[in-house]
Amino acid sequence: MGKILVVGGLGPPDEDSKLSDARKLFAEVVGYEIVSRGHTLLGGCRTQLDATLAKGGRSAAIDQKLEISKCIRSWVTESTTPSHDIGEIQRSQLVDWVRVPRGFLFPEPIQISDVVIVIGGGKVHTTLRVGRV
């Protein structure tokens, strides 16, 4: 089965709590569906989106009696506090995903993913700069 990386964000909290709740539910269902269909959920373990996706993936793994660490894999950089503790969490070889050194094309979850899904977003804080190969 595939390795699916989901990135993006849930956006800023809305004055309308129903909209915020719907965004969280959507992300949780996406995580659930990825794992329930036999895929591996990849993530950055950096944001509320990552935590919500992993929560949904964990529910699917429990429902299907799967090993959670095989279904959900996440990476964090040295300077990042993990946003959740679900599944296998690895330290990235990169100190910072903003400054990618020469010879290292992309952060690990991007390198190993078969599919990348982008959900929502929010205010962009950084730009990924990739060195020449």
A tleap script that builds the chain and sets N, CA, C and O, in Angstrom:
source leaprc.protein.ff14SB
mol = sequence {
  NMET GLY LYS ILE LEU VAL VAL GLY GLY LEU
  GLY PRO PRO ASP GLU ASP SER LYS LEU SER
  ASP ALA ARG LYS LEU PHE ALA GLU VAL VAL
  GLY TYR GLU ILE VAL SER ARG GLY HIE THR
  LEU LEU GLY GLY CYS ARG THR GLN LEU ASP
  ALA THR LEU ALA LYS GLY GLY ARG SER ALA
  ALA ILE ASP GLN LYS LEU GLU ILE SER LYS
  CYS ILE ARG SER TRP VAL THR GLU SER THR
  THR PRO SER HIE ASP ILE GLY GLU ILE GLN
  ARG SER GLN LEU VAL ASP TRP VAL ARG VAL
  PRO ARG GLY PHE LEU PHE PRO GLU PRO ILE
  GLN ILE SER ASP VAL VAL ILE VAL ILE GLY
  GLY GLY LYS VAL HIE THR THR LEU ARG VAL
  GLY ARG CVAL
}
set mol.1.N position { 0.839 -1.177 0.000 }
set mol.1.CA position { 0.000 0.000 0.000 }
set mol.1.C position { 0.886 1.243 0.000 }
set mol.1.O position { 2.108 1.152 0.113 }
set mol.2.N position { 0.244 2.406 -0.129 }
set mol.2.CA position { 0.986 3.644 -0.291 }
set mol.2.C position { 1.365 4.328 1.007 }
set mol.2.O position { 0.790 4.081 2.067 }
set mol.3.N position { 2.363 5.202 0.878 }
set mol.3.CA position { 2.776 6.076 1.980 }
set mol.3.C position { 2.247 7.459 1.635 }
set mol.3.O position { 2.665 8.064 0.648 }
set mol.4.N position { 1.317 7.960 2.459 }
set mol.4.CA position { 0.622 9.203 2.153 }
set mol.4.C position { 0.987 10.276 3.171 }
set mol.4.O position { 0.732 10.132 4.367 }
set mol.5.N position { 1.588 11.353 2.675 }
set mol.5.CA position { 1.957 12.496 3.501 }
set mol.5.C position { 0.846 13.535 3.405 }
set mol.5.O position { 0.429 13.910 2.309 }
set mol.6.N position { 0.372 13.996 4.555 }
set mol.6.CA position { -0.639 15.049 4.580 }
set mol.6.C position { -0.008 16.260 5.253 }
set mol.6.O position { 0.518 16.170 6.362 }
set mol.7.N position { -0.070 17.411 4.552 }
set mol.7.CA position { 0.519 18.649 5.060 }
set mol.7.C position { -0.508 19.773 4.966 }
set mol.7.O position { -1.550 19.621 4.328 }
set mol.8.N position { -0.211 20.879 5.595 }
set mol.8.CA position { -1.083 22.046 5.532 }
set mol.8.C position { -1.406 22.540 6.912 }
set mol.8.O position { -0.545 22.563 7.791 }
set mol.9.N position { -2.635 22.932 7.106 }
set mol.9.CA position { -3.049 23.440 8.402 }
set mol.9.C position { -4.555 23.493 8.508 }
set mol.9.O position { -5.275 23.427 7.512 }
set mol.10.N position { -5.011 23.613 9.737 }
set mol.10.CA position { -6.443 23.716 9.981 }
set mol.10.C position { -6.916 25.159 9.876 }
set mol.10.O position { -8.117 25.420 9.941 }
set mol.11.N position { -5.999 26.090 9.717 }
set mol.11.CA position { -6.360 27.499 9.645 }
set mol.11.C position { -6.532 28.081 11.028 }
set mol.11.O position { -6.503 27.361 12.026 }
set mol.12.N position { -6.709 29.382 11.082 }
set mol.12.CA position { -6.887 30.030 12.383 }
set mol.12.C position { -8.238 29.659 12.992 }
set mol.12.O position { -9.182 29.343 12.268 }
set mol.13.N position { -8.328 29.697 14.313 }
set mol.13.CA position { -9.622 29.415 14.938 }
set mol.13.C position { -10.659 30.427 14.443 }
set mol.13.O position { -10.370 31.618 14.333 }
set mol.14.N position { -11.837 29.953 14.155 }
set mol.14.CA position { -12.908 30.815 13.658 }
set mol.14.C position { -13.794 31.267 14.800 }
set mol.14.O position { -13.903 30.610 15.836 }
set mol.15.N position { -14.418 32.401 14.580 }
set mol.15.CA position { -15.432 32.839 15.533 }
set mol.15.C position { -16.579 31.833 15.550 }
set mol.15.O position { -17.252 31.643 16.564 }
set mol.16.N position { -16.782 31.196 14.400 }
set mol.16.CA position { -17.825 30.181 14.268 }
set mol.16.C position { -17.229 28.835 14.688 }
set mol.16.O position { -16.504 28.212 13.913 }
set mol.17.N position { -17.528 28.388 15.897 }
set mol.17.CA position { -16.946 27.143 16.405 }
set mol.17.C position { -17.358 25.938 15.574 }
set mol.17.O position { -16.625 24.951 15.510 }
set mol.18.N position { -18.530 26.005 14.933 }
set mol.18.CA position { -18.972 24.890 14.091 }
set mol.18.C position { -18.018 24.690 12.915 }
set mol.18.O position { -17.735 23.554 12.535 }
set mol.19.N position { -17.521 25.789 12.335 }
set mol.19.CA position { -16.582 25.691 11.223 }
set mol.19.C position { -15.244 25.120 11.688 }
set mol.19.O position { -14.667 24.265 11.016 }
set mol.20.N position { -14.756 25.584 12.822 }
set mol.20.CA position { -13.510 25.040 13.365 }
set mol.20.C position { -13.654 23.558 13.674 }
set mol.20.O position { -12.763 22.764 13.372 }
set mol.21.N position { -14.777 23.189 14.278 }
set mol.21.CA position { -15.022 21.782 14.594 }
set mol.21.C position { -15.107 20.941 13.323 }
set mol.21.O position { -14.625 19.809 13.293 }
set mol.22.N position { -15.715 21.487 12.282 }
set mol.22.CA position { -15.842 20.753 11.014 }
set mol.22.C position { -14.470 20.528 10.386 }
set mol.22.O position { -14.215 19.460 9.828 }
set mol.23.N position { -13.589 21.514 10.470 }
set mol.23.CA position { -12.228 21.348 9.939 }
set mol.23.C position { -11.493 20.230 10.677 }
set mol.23.O position { -10.835 19.394 10.056 }
set mol.24.N position { -11.609 20.222 11.986 }
set mol.24.CA position { -10.944 19.185 12.782 }
set mol.24.C position { -11.513 17.802 12.462 }
set mol.24.O position { -10.767 16.834 12.312 }
set mol.25.N position { -12.828 17.722 12.360 }
set mol.25.CA position { -13.461 16.445 12.031 }
set mol.25.C position { -13.016 15.964 10.654 }
set mol.25.O position { -12.731 14.780 10.476 }
set mol.26.N position { -12.952 16.866 9.683 }
set mol.26.CA position { -12.494 16.508 8.341 }
set mol.26.C position { -11.086 15.913 8.408 }
set mol.26.O position { -10.830 14.859 7.826 }
set mol.27.N position { -10.180 16.579 9.109 }
set mol.27.CA position { -8.804 16.097 9.210 }
set mol.27.C position { -8.750 14.736 9.909 }
set mol.27.O position { -7.993 13.857 9.497 }
set mol.28.N position { -9.538 14.564 10.947 }
set mol.28.CA position { -9.566 13.289 11.661 }
set mol.28.C position { -10.066 12.169 10.747 }
set mol.28.O position { -9.530 11.061 10.777 }
set mol.29.N position { -11.079 12.446 9.943 }
set mol.29.CA position { -11.615 11.452 9.018 }
set mol.29.C position { -10.595 11.116 7.931 }
set mol.29.O position { -10.477 9.956 7.537 }
set mol.30.N position { -9.862 12.109 7.444 }
set mol.30.CA position { -8.814 11.842 6.445 }
set mol.30.C position { -7.779 10.891 7.030 }
set mol.30.O position { -7.404 9.920 6.373 }
set mol.31.N position { -7.305 11.146 8.255 }
set mol.31.CA position { -6.351 10.245 8.908 }
set mol.31.C position { -6.917 8.852 9.080 }
set mol.31.O position { -6.233 7.858 8.837 }
set mol.32.N position { -8.184 8.781 9.503 }
set mol.32.CA position { -8.849 7.488 9.686 }
set mol.32.C position { -8.900 6.720 8.367 }
set mol.32.O position { -8.546 5.542 8.317 }
set mol.33.N position { -9.337 7.382 7.312 }
set mol.33.CA position { -9.499 6.709 6.017 }
set mol.33.C position { -8.168 6.239 5.440 }
set mol.33.O position { -8.101 5.160 4.851 }
set mol.34.N position { -7.118 7.022 5.599 }
set mol.34.CA position { -5.808 6.613 5.084 }
set mol.34.C position { -5.375 5.304 5.733 }
set mol.34.O position { -4.978 4.367 5.040 }
set mol.35.N position { -5.449 5.237 7.047 }
set mol.35.CA position { -5.021 4.025 7.762 }
set mol.35.C position { -5.998 2.879 7.540 }
set mol.35.O position { -5.576 1.736 7.366 }
set mol.36.N position { -7.288 3.162 7.545 }
set mol.36.CA position { -8.274 2.077 7.404 }
set mol.36.C position { -8.196 1.400 6.041 }
set mol.36.O position { -8.624 0.257 5.885 }
set mol.37.N position { -7.652 2.105 5.061 }
set mol.37.CA position { -7.524 1.527 3.717 }
set mol.37.C position { -6.157 0.881 3.487 }
set mol.37.O position { -5.807 0.527 2.361 }
set mol.38.N position { -5.393 0.734 4.567 }
set mol.38.CA position { -4.132 -0.003 4.491 }
set mol.38.C position { -2.910 0.820 4.146 }
set mol.38.O position { -1.837 0.257 3.928 }
set mol.39.N position { -3.036 2.136 4.091 }
set mol.39.CA position { -1.902 2.995 3.771 }
set mol.39.C position { -1.176 3.418 5.042 }
set mol.39.O position { -1.693 3.255 6.147 }
set mol.40.N position { 0.018 3.960 4.875 }
set mol.40.CA position { 0.770 4.525 5.990 }
set mol.40.C position { 0.590 6.033 5.964 }
set mol.40.O position { 0.810 6.676 4.937 }
set mol.41.N position { 0.190 6.593 7.094 }
set mol.41.CA position { 0.016 8.034 7.239 }
set mol.41.C position { 1.344 8.641 7.648 }
set mol.41.O position { 1.897 8.284 8.689 }
set mol.42.N position { 1.860 9.556 6.838 }
set mol.42.CA position { 3.103 10.265 7.133 }
set mol.42.C position { 2.780 11.696 7.529 }
set mol.42.O position { 1.830 12.291 7.019 }
set mol.43.N position { 3.573 12.244 8.438 }
set mol.43.CA position { 3.333 13.622 8.852 }
set mol.43.C position { 4.560 14.269 9.450 }
set mol.43.O position { 5.607 13.646 9.623 }
set mol.44.N position { 4.394 15.543 9.757 }
set mol.44.CA position { 5.492 16.320 10.311 }
set mol.44.C position { 5.508 16.361 11.823 }
set mol.44.O position { 6.529 16.728 12.404 }
set mol.45.N position { 4.428 16.002 12.483 }
set mol.45.CA position { 4.337 16.010 13.945 }
set mol.45.C position { 4.648 17.402 14.499 }
set mol.45.O position { 5.287 17.542 15.541 }
set mol.46.N position { 4.179 18.436 13.772 }
set mol.46.CA position { 4.535 19.802 14.123 }
set mol.46.C position { 3.326 20.681 14.435 }
set mol.46.O position { 3.462 21.698 15.116 }
set mol.47.N position { 2.148 20.302 13.946 }
set mol.47.CA position { 0.998 21.203 14.024 }
set mol.47.C position { -0.230 20.490 14.585 }
set mol.47.O position { -0.234 19.279 14.810 }
set mol.48.N position { -1.270 21.294 14.800 }
set mol.48.CA position { -2.541 20.716 15.244 }
set mol.48.C position { -3.117 19.821 14.153 }
set mol.48.O position { -3.764 18.819 14.458 }
set mol.49.N position { -2.894 20.164 12.893 }
set mol.49.CA position { -3.345 19.298 11.804 }
set mol.49.C position { -2.686 17.932 11.924 }
set mol.49.O position { -3.363 16.908 11.830 }
set mol.50.N position { -1.365 17.905 12.130 }
set mol.50.CA position { -0.655 16.626 12.258 }
set mol.50.C position { -1.230 15.795 13.402 }
set mol.50.O position { -1.435 14.589 13.258 }
set mol.51.N position { -1.486 16.438 14.531 }
set mol.51.CA position { -2.025 15.726 15.697 }
set mol.51.C position { -3.429 15.186 15.422 }
set mol.51.O position { -3.754 14.071 15.829 }
set mol.52.N position { -4.250 15.961 14.741 }
set mol.52.CA position { -5.627 15.555 14.453 }
set mol.52.C position { -5.658 14.396 13.458 }
set mol.52.O position { -6.431 13.453 13.625 }
set mol.53.N position { -4.823 14.466 12.431 }
set mol.53.CA position { -4.710 13.365 11.469 }
set mol.53.C position { -4.277 12.084 12.171 }
set mol.53.O position { -4.851 11.018 11.949 }
set mol.54.N position { -3.249 12.199 13.026 }
set mol.54.CA position { -2.732 11.025 13.745 }
set mol.54.C position { -3.798 10.431 14.664 }
set mol.54.O position { -3.897 9.210 14.792 }
set mol.55.N position { -4.582 11.274 15.291 }
set mol.55.CA position { -5.667 10.792 16.157 }
set mol.55.C position { -6.652 9.944 15.351 }
set mol.55.O position { -7.070 8.875 15.797 }
set mol.56.N position { -7.017 10.424 14.170 }
set mol.56.CA position { -7.916 9.651 13.314 }
set mol.56.C position { -7.278 8.354 12.857 }
set mol.56.O position { -7.932 7.311 12.831 }
set mol.57.N position { -6.000 8.412 12.495 }
set mol.57.CA position { -5.282 7.207 12.083 }
set mol.57.C position { -5.189 6.188 13.203 }
set mol.57.O position { -5.330 4.986 12.976 }
set mol.58.N position { -4.951 6.676 14.417 }
set mol.58.CA position { -4.897 5.771 15.574 }
set mol.58.C position { -6.232 5.068 15.776 }
set mol.58.O position { -6.262 3.873 16.074 }
set mol.59.N position { -7.337 5.794 15.618 }
set mol.59.CA position { -8.662 5.176 15.769 }
set mol.59.C position { -8.860 4.048 14.762 }
set mol.59.O position { -9.397 2.991 15.094 }
set mol.60.N position { -8.420 4.287 13.528 }
set mol.60.CA position { -8.549 3.240 12.504 }
set mol.60.C position { -7.677 2.042 12.844 }
set mol.60.O position { -8.106 0.898 12.692 }
set mol.61.N position { -6.463 2.293 13.300 }
set mol.61.CA position { -5.557 1.193 13.659 }
set mol.61.C position { -6.142 0.368 14.801 }
set mol.61.O position { -6.074 -0.861 14.781 }
set mol.62.N position { -6.707 1.032 15.783 }
set mol.62.CA position { -7.328 0.312 16.907 }
set mol.62.C position { -8.524 -0.493 16.421 }
set mol.62.O position { -8.682 -1.656 16.792 }
set mol.63.N position { -9.369 0.118 15.593 }
set mol.63.CA position { -10.559 -0.576 15.069 }
set mol.63.C position { -10.183 -1.834 14.288 }
set mol.63.O position { -10.885 -2.844 14.350 }
set mol.64.N position { -9.077 -1.767 13.556 }
set mol.64.CA position { -8.670 -2.887 12.712 }
set mol.64.C position { -7.575 -3.759 13.339 }
set mol.64.O position { -7.045 -4.674 12.708 }
set mol.65.N position { -7.253 -3.445 14.603 }
set mol.65.CA position { -6.240 -4.211 15.346 }
set mol.65.C position { -4.884 -4.220 14.616 }
set mol.65.O position { -4.248 -5.263 14.464 }
set mol.66.N position { -4.469 -3.036 14.176 }
set mol.66.CA position { -3.195 -2.870 13.493 }
set mol.66.C position { -2.173 -2.268 14.460 }
set mol.66.O position { -2.542 -1.619 15.438 }
set mol.67.N position { -0.910 -2.485 14.183 }
set mol.67.CA position { 0.151 -1.899 14.995 }
set mol.67.C position { 0.290 -0.417 14.623 }
set mol.67.O position { 0.656 -0.082 13.496 }
set mol.68.N position { -0.003 0.449 15.571 }
set mol.68.CA position { -0.055 1.891 15.307 }
set mol.68.C position { 1.276 2.409 14.770 }
set mol.68.O position { 1.290 3.251 13.872 }
set mol.69.N position { 2.387 1.923 15.301 }
set mol.69.CA position { 3.694 2.430 14.854 }
set mol.69.C position { 4.010 2.061 13.410 }
set mol.69.O position { 4.893 2.663 12.799 }
set mol.70.N position { 3.310 1.095 12.863 }
set mol.70.CA position { 3.502 0.718 11.455 }
set mol.70.C position { 2.596 1.532 10.528 }
set mol.70.O position { 2.852 1.627 9.327 }
set mol.71.N position { 1.536 2.118 11.092 }
set mol.71.CA position { 0.538 2.832 10.289 }
set mol.71.C position { 0.745 4.341 10.258 }
set mol.71.O position { 0.316 5.015 9.322 }
set mol.72.N position { 1.410 4.868 11.293 }
set mol.72.CA position { 1.570 6.321 11.421 }
set mol.72.C position { 3.033 6.618 11.702 }
set mol.72.O position { 3.586 6.172 12.708 }
set mol.73.N position { 3.657 7.377 10.803 }
set mol.73.CA position { 5.069 7.748 10.954 }
set mol.73.C position { 5.201 9.257 10.826 }
set mol.73.O position { 4.657 9.866 9.906 }
set mol.74.N position { 5.929 9.849 11.757 }
set mol.74.CA position { 6.091 11.294 11.769 }
set mol.74.C position { 7.546 11.662 12.027 }
set mol.74.O position { 8.316 10.873 12.575 }
set mol.75.N position { 7.904 12.872 11.621 }
set mol.75.CA position { 9.256 13.391 11.823 }
set mol.75.C position { 9.183 14.756 12.475 }
set mol.75.O position { 8.255 15.528 12.235 }
set mol.76.N position { 10.184 15.048 13.311 }
set mol.76.CA position { 10.331 16.378 13.895 }
set mol.76.C position { 11.790 16.801 13.783 }
set mol.76.O position { 12.692 15.964 13.758 }
set mol.77.N position { 12.006 18.102 13.718 }
set mol.77.CA position { 13.365 18.632 13.705 }
set mol.77.C position { 13.819 18.844 15.145 }
set mol.77.O position { 13.019 18.777 16.078 }
set mol.78.N position { 15.115 19.101 15.309 }
set mol.78.CA position { 15.668 19.306 16.657 }
set mol.78.C position { 14.965 20.413 17.420 }
set mol.78.O position { 14.747 20.305 18.627 }
set mol.79.N position { 14.616 21.462 16.722 }
set mol.79.CA position { 14.057 22.641 17.382 }
set mol.79.C position { 12.538 22.574 17.569 }
set mol.79.O position { 11.937 23.519 18.079 }
set mol.80.N position { 11.918 21.469 17.163 }
set mol.80.CA position { 10.463 21.363 17.199 }
set mol.80.C position { 10.006 20.444 18.327 }
set mol.80.O position { 10.542 19.351 18.512 }
set mol.81.N position { 9.023 20.897 19.066 }
set mol.81.CA position { 8.378 20.043 20.060 }
set mol.81.C position { 7.294 19.252 19.340 }
set mol.81.O position { 6.445 19.847 18.677 }
set mol.82.N position { 7.301 17.922 19.452 }
set mol.82.CA position { 6.276 17.125 18.762 }
set mol.82.C position { 4.867 17.549 19.166 }
set mol.82.O position { 4.602 17.825 20.336 }
set mol.83.N position { 3.970 17.596 18.186 }
set mol.83.CA position { 2.590 17.998 18.455 }
set mol.83.C position { 1.732 16.831 18.953 }
set mol.83.O position { 0.598 17.031 19.388 }
set mol.84.N position { 2.275 15.620 18.887 }
set mol.84.CA position { 1.558 14.443 19.383 }
set mol.84.C position { 2.570 13.322 19.633 }
set mol.84.O position { 3.749 13.452 19.303 }
set mol.85.N position { 2.098 12.234 20.214 }
set mol.85.CA position { 2.976 11.089 20.509 }
set mol.85.C position { 2.406 9.797 19.926 }
set mol.85.O position { 2.601 8.718 20.485 }
set mol.86.N position { 1.708 9.912 18.809 }
set mol.86.CA position { 1.015 8.775 18.213 }
set mol.86.C position { 1.868 8.159 17.112 }
set mol.86.O position { 2.349 8.868 16.228 }
set mol.87.N position { 2.056 6.855 17.160 }
set mol.87.CA position { 2.799 6.157 16.121 }
set mol.87.C position { 4.299 6.276 16.308 }
set mol.87.O position { 4.782 6.550 17.407 }
set mol.88.N position { 5.033 6.066 15.221 }
set mol.88.CA position { 6.495 6.156 15.235 }
set mol.88.C position { 6.898 7.602 14.953 }
set mol.88.O position { 6.524 8.173 13.928 }
set mol.89.N position { 7.659 8.183 15.869 }
set mol.89.CA position { 8.124 9.556 15.697 }
set mol.89.C position { 9.648 9.529 15.627 }
set mol.89.O position { 10.321 9.020 16.523 }
set mol.90.N position { 10.174 10.090 14.540 }
set mol.90.CA position { 11.615 10.085 14.319 }
set mol.90.C position { 12.145 11.509 14.280 }
set mol.90.O position { 11.433 12.439 13.901 }
set mol.91.N position { 13.400 11.669 14.676 }
set mol.91.CA position { 14.076 12.953 14.536 }
set mol.91.C position { 14.565 13.072 13.105 }
set mol.91.O position { 15.172 12.144 12.571 }
set mol.92.N position { 14.302 14.207 12.489 }
set mol.92.CA position { 14.768 14.459 11.137 }
set mol.92.C position { 16.280 14.607 11.128 }
set mol.92.O position { 16.868 15.062 12.108 }
set mol.93.N position { 16.902 14.229 10.039 }
set mol.93.CA position { 18.337 14.454 9.878 }
set mol.93.C position { 18.630 15.940 9.715 }
set mol.93.O position { 19.752 16.394 9.944 }
set mol.94.N position { 17.614 16.686 9.319 }
set mol.94.CA position { 17.762 18.127 9.124 }
set mol.94.C position { 17.512 18.859 10.433 }
set mol.94.O position { 16.599 18.515 11.184 }
set mol.95.N position { 18.321 19.860 10.697 }
set mol.95.CA position { 18.125 20.676 11.887 }
set mol.95.C position { 16.901 21.563 11.713 }
set mol.95.O position { 16.167 21.825 12.666 }
set mol.96.N position { 16.691 22.021 10.484 }
set mol.96.CA position { 15.613 22.966 10.187 }
set mol.96.C position { 15.107 22.677 8.780 }
set mol.96.O position { 15.905 22.601 7.847 }
set mol.97.N position { 13.813 22.518 8.610 }
set mol.97.CA position { 13.268 22.214 7.284 }
set mol.97.C position { 13.225 23.441 6.377 }
set mol.97.O position { 12.912 23.322 5.192 }
set mol.98.N position { 13.531 24.598 6.914 }
set mol.98.CA position { 13.563 25.809 6.100 }
set mol.98.C position { 14.893 25.893 5.345 }
set mol.98.O position { 14.931 26.334 4.196 }
set mol.99.N position { 15.968 25.475 5.986 }
set mol.99.CA position { 17.296 25.529 5.369 }
set mol.99.C position { 17.754 24.114 5.030 }
set mol.99.O position { 18.392 23.445 5.843 }
set mol.100.N position { 17.426 23.676 3.838 }
set mol.100.CA position { 17.785 22.328 3.398 }
set mol.100.C position { 19.168 22.399 2.749 }
set mol.100.O position { 19.345 23.122 1.769 }
set mol.101.N position { 20.165 21.652 3.282 }
set mol.101.CA position { 21.524 21.742 2.763 }
set mol.101.C position { 21.675 21.101 1.385 }
set mol.101.O position { 20.850 20.292 0.960 }
set mol.102.N position { 22.740 21.481 0.710 }
set mol.102.CA position { 23.055 20.866 -0.585 }
set mol.102.C position { 23.152 19.359 -0.433 }
set mol.102.O position { 23.635 18.845 0.575 }
set mol.103.N position { 22.683 18.669 -1.456 }
set mol.103.CA position { 22.771 17.213 -1.449 }
set mol.103.C position { 21.628 16.531 -0.717 }
set mol.103.O position { 21.482 15.311 -0.801 }
set mol.104.N position { 20.821 17.294 -0.004 }
set mol.104.CA position { 19.672 16.732 0.709 }
set mol.104.C position { 18.451 17.355 0.056 }
set mol.104.O position { 18.123 18.510 0.325 }
set mol.105.N position { 17.782 16.608 -0.792 }
set mol.105.CA position { 16.750 17.192 -1.639 }
set mol.105.C position { 15.551 17.746 -0.871 }
set mol.105.O position { 15.179 18.903 -1.068 }
set mol.106.N position { 14.949 16.953 -0.011 }
set mol.106.CA position { 13.749 17.356 0.706 }
set mol.106.C position { 13.732 16.681 2.074 }
set mol.106.O position { 14.451 15.703 2.281 }
set mol.107.N position { 12.922 17.186 3.019 }
set mol.107.CA position { 12.754 16.493 4.299 }
set mol.107.C position { 12.276 15.046 4.087 }
set mol.107.O position { 11.627 14.739 3.087 }
set mol.108.N position { 12.598 14.187 5.021 }
set mol.108.CA position { 12.339 12.744 4.896 }
set mol.108.C position { 10.914 12.375 4.513 }
set mol.108.O position { 10.735 11.540 3.626 }
set mol.109.N position { 9.879 12.957 5.141 }
set mol.109.CA position { 8.533 12.517 4.761 }
set mol.109.C position { 8.200 12.812 3.301 }
set mol.109.O position { 7.426 12.083 2.680 }
set mol.110.N position { 8.774 13.864 2.758 }
set mol.110.CA position { 8.552 14.163 1.338 }
set mol.110.C position { 9.294 13.155 0.477 }
set mol.110.O position { 8.767 12.688 -0.533 }
set mol.111.N position { 10.512 12.818 0.874 }
set mol.111.CA position { 11.323 11.873 0.097 }
set mol.111.C position { 10.667 10.510 -0.026 }
set mol.111.O position { 10.712 9.899 -1.093 }
set mol.112.N position { 10.059 10.022 1.048 }
set mol.112.CA position { 9.556 8.642 1.013 }
set mol.112.C position { 8.078 8.533 0.644 }
set mol.112.O position { 7.566 7.428 0.468 }
set mol.113.N position { 7.390 9.666 0.527 }
set mol.113.CA position { 5.948 9.594 0.258 }
set mol.113.C position { 5.656 9.205 -1.186 }
set mol.113.O position { 6.391 9.549 -2.111 }
set mol.114.N position { 4.565 8.484 -1.340 }
set mol.114.CA position { 4.044 8.157 -2.664 }
set mol.114.C position { 3.060 9.219 -3.125 }
set mol.114.O position { 2.929 9.492 -4.318 }
set mol.115.N position { 2.369 9.814 -2.157 }
set mol.115.CA position { 1.326 10.803 -2.423 }
set mol.115.C position { 1.452 11.908 -1.375 }
set mol.115.O position { 1.740 11.630 -0.211 }
set mol.116.N position { 1.236 13.159 -1.786 }
set mol.116.CA position { 1.183 14.280 -0.843 }
set mol.116.C position { -0.186 14.932 -0.980 }
set mol.116.O position { -0.607 15.294 -2.079 }
set mol.117.N position { -0.874 15.076 0.148 }
set mol.117.CA position { -2.169 15.740 0.192 }
set mol.117.C position { -1.989 17.026 0.980 }
set mol.117.O position { -1.425 17.011 2.074 }
set mol.118.N position { -2.464 18.138 0.434 }
set mol.118.CA position { -2.391 19.425 1.120 }
set mol.118.C position { -3.806 19.805 1.554 }
set mol.118.O position { -4.734 19.849 0.747 }
set mol.119.N position { -3.941 20.076 2.847 }
set mol.119.CA position { -5.238 20.454 3.414 }
set mol.119.C position { -5.141 21.869 3.956 }
set mol.119.O position { -4.197 22.219 4.665 }
set mol.120.N position { -6.130 22.669 3.609 }
set mol.120.CA position { -6.279 23.997 4.204 }
set mol.120.C position { -5.028 24.817 4.181 }
set mol.120.O position { -4.402 24.989 3.135 }
set mol.121.N position { -4.668 25.315 5.306 }
set mol.121.CA position { -3.496 26.163 5.418 }
set mol.121.C position { -3.737 27.222 6.460 }
set mol.121.O position { -4.552 27.066 7.369 }
set mol.122.N position { -3.037 28.259 6.308 }
set mol.122.CA position { -3.113 29.362 7.250 }
set mol.122.C position { -2.053 30.343 6.854 }
set mol.122.O position { -1.611 30.356 5.705 }
set mol.123.N position { -1.644 31.156 7.773 }
set mol.123.CA position { -0.606 32.144 7.500 }
set mol.123.C position { 0.713 31.416 7.231 }
set mol.123.O position { 1.127 30.559 8.011 }
set mol.124.N position { 1.354 31.756 6.147 }
set mol.124.CA position { 2.632 31.135 5.793 }
set mol.124.C position { 3.736 31.849 6.548 }
set mol.124.O position { 3.881 33.066 6.443 }
set mol.125.N position { 4.519 31.086 7.314 }
set mol.125.CA position { 5.588 31.671 8.124 }
set mol.125.C position { 6.954 31.513 7.481 }
set mol.125.O position { 7.845 32.328 7.722 }
set mol.126.N position { 7.134 30.490 6.677 }
set mol.126.CA position { 8.453 30.229 6.118 }
set mol.126.C position { 8.328 29.775 4.676 }
set mol.126.O position { 7.245 29.438 4.196 }
set mol.127.N position { 9.454 29.777 4.009 }
set mol.127.CA position { 9.527 29.279 2.649 }
set mol.127.C position { 10.612 28.214 2.616 }
set mol.127.O position { 11.706 28.426 3.140 }
set mol.128.N position { 10.323 27.082 2.012 }
set mol.128.CA position { 11.307 26.018 1.887 }
set mol.128.C position { 12.294 26.421 0.805 }
set mol.128.O position { 11.909 26.668 -0.338 }
set mol.129.N position { 13.569 26.488 1.170 }
set mol.129.CA position { 14.615 26.807 0.193 }
set mol.129.C position { 15.470 25.578 0.015 }
set mol.129.O position { 16.038 25.059 0.976 }
set mol.130.N position { 15.561 25.118 -1.198 }
set mol.130.CA position { 16.315 23.906 -1.497 }
set mol.130.C position { 17.609 24.309 -2.187 }
set mol.130.O position { 17.593 25.054 -3.167 }
set mol.131.N position { 18.747 23.807 -1.663 }
set mol.131.CA position { 20.036 24.090 -2.270 }
set mol.131.C position { 20.180 23.373 -3.598 }
set mol.131.O position { 19.494 22.387 -3.868 }
set mol.132.N position { 21.086 23.886 -4.427 }
set mol.132.CA position { 21.327 23.248 -5.719 }
set mol.132.C position { 22.029 21.914 -5.518 }
set mol.132.O position { 22.849 21.751 -4.614 }
set mol.133.N position { 21.692 20.975 -6.373 }
set mol.133.CA position { 22.258 19.625 -6.282 }
set mol.133.C position { 23.447 19.527 -7.221 }
set mol.133.O position { 24.079 18.474 -7.308 }
savepdb mol mol.pdb
quit
